[in-house]
Amino acid sequence: MQTTPTHPAKQPAAPAAAKTDDNKSLPLRINGRAYAFDGDETMPLLWYLRDVLRLTGTKFGCGIGACGACTVLIDGKAQRACMTPVKAASKREVTTIEGLAGNELHPLQKAWIEVDVPQCGYCQAGQIMAAADLLKRNPNPNDDEIGRISNLCRCGTYPRIRKAIRRAAEIGKERAAREGGKS
């Protein structure tokens, strides 16, 4: 039995600062850092994140974009990294679960901890990234809107996921009021 997933794309060279003199390398920006990719540009972004950059919060689930375990934000929008070729992420901002927090945990991360959402935890990074996209578009989503997130949870923690997203919306409002100088 195989312990790690395989993929047909060749592994690119180790990441380095973005090059400007090499027309063959693709500039990437991941979690606020610049990289140059000079491998197979059709390689799924998932494998570059996991195998090269060692950002293993983005999970391999199904490989066909159905489960959402590999969800990342590309220019702030939720995308499945298993279906996104590295070339499609070039010159765009990619955010993984490792880059979601700033100086403090993201409201979703705080809420996930408060509500104790995970059981096995495998899908949780993708769930959080999809919810981050939703909250950016709608800072106060209702249950129907939350229910449209298409990420799957095999443990069935959907009620806790909904509760955590609602709690994250509250935390976001509290943070905005605090940072805005309001009491």
Solvent accessible surface area in square Angstrom, and as a share of the most:
residue,aa,sasa,rsa
1,M,232,1.04
2,Q,122,0.54
3,T,125,0.73
4,T,93,0.54
5,P,55,0.35
6,T,95,0.55
7,H,44,0.20
8,P,142,0.89
9,A,13,0.10
10,K,132,0.56
11,Q,111,0.49
12,P,11,0.07
13,A,63,0.49
14,A,83,0.64
15,P,46,0.29
16,A,51,0.40
17,A,79,0.61
18,A,40,0.31
19,K,86,0.36
20,T,135,0.78
21,D,130,0.67
22,D,48,0.25
23,N,154,0.79
24,K,179,0.76
25,S,11,0.07
26,L,29,0.14
27,P,47,0.30
28,L,4,0.02
29,R,105,0.38
30,I,2,0.01
31,N,42,0.21
32,G,38,0.36
33,R,158,0.58
34,A,45,0.35
35,Y,22,0.08
36,A,9,0.07
37,F,2,0.01
38,D,66,0.34
39,G,19,0.18
40,D,45,0.23
41,E,70,0.31
42,T,97,0.56
43,M,0,0.00
44,P,30,0.19
45,L,0,0.00
46,L,0,0.00
47,W,12,0.04
48,Y,0,0.00
49,L,0,0.00
50,R,50,0.18
51,D,36,0.19
52,V,17,0.10
53,L,24,0.12
54,R,167,0.61
55,L,33,0.17
56,T,63,0.37
57,G,17,0.16
58,T,3,0.02
59,K,50,0.21
60,F,63,0.26
61,G,36,0.35
62,C,50,0.30
63,G,28,0.27
64,I,127,0.65
65,G,18,0.17
66,A,54,0.42
67,C,23,0.14
68,G,1,0.01
69,A,4,0.03
70,C,3,0.02
71,T,3,0.02
72,V,0,0.00
73,L,16,0.08
74,I,0,0.00
75,D,72,0.37
76,G,17,0.17
77,K,126,0.53
78,A,33,0.26
79,Q,60,0.27
80,R,47,0.17
81,A,0,0.00
82,C,14,0.08
83,M,113,0.50
84,T,11,0.06
85,P,51,0.32
86,V,0,0.00
87,K,114,0.48
88,A,42,0.32
89,A,0,0.00
90,S,18,0.12
91,K,167,0.71
92,R,82,0.30
93,E,58,0.26
94,V,0,0.00
95,T,25,0.15
96,T,0,0.00
97,I,28,0.14
98,E,80,0.36
99,G,26,0.25
100,L,25,0.12
101,A,38,0.30
102,G,67,0.64
103,N,169,0.87
104,E,67,0.30
105,L,75,0.37
106,H,41,0.18
107,P,15,0.10
108,L,0,0.00
109,Q,27,0.12
110,K,63,0.27
111,A,0,0.00
112,W,10,0.03
113,I,123,0.62
114,E,102,0.46
115,V,23,0.13
116,D,101,0.52
117,V,0,0.00
118,P,54,0.34
119,Q,111,0.49
120,C,93,0.56
121,G,27,0.26
122,Y,103,0.39
123,C,13,0.08
124,Q,12,0.05
125,A,16,0.12
126,G,0,0.00
127,Q,5,0.02
128,I,13,0.07
129,M,1,0.00
130,A,9,0.07
131,A,0,0.00
132,A,8,0.07
133,D,14,0.07
134,L,9,0.04
135,L,23,0.11
136,K,144,0.61
137,R,159,0.58
138,N,40,0.21
139,P,87,0.55
140,N,98,0.50
141,P,7,0.05
142,N,84,0.43
143,D,70,0.36
144,D,104,0.54
145,E,45,0.20
146,I,6,0.03
147,G,51,0.49
148,R,173,0.63
149,I,35,0.18
150,S,70,0.45
151,N,6,0.03
152,L,93,0.46
153,C,9,0.05
154,R,243,0.89
155,C,46,0.28
156,G,38,0.37
157,T,4,0.02
158,Y,80,0.31
159,P,84,0.53
160,R,81,0.29
161,I,8,0.04
162,R,75,0.27
163,K,114,0.48
164,A,0,0.00
165,I,0,0.00
166,R,99,0.36
167,R,63,0.23
168,A,1,0.01
169,A,9,0.07
170,E,89,0.40
171,I,11,0.06
172,G,27,0.26
173,K,104,0.44
174,E,92,0.41
175,R,38,0.14
176,A,64,0.50
177,A,32,0.25
178,R,140,0.51
179,E,126,0.56
180,G,54,0.52
181,G,68,0.66
182,K,147,0.62
183,S,160,1.03
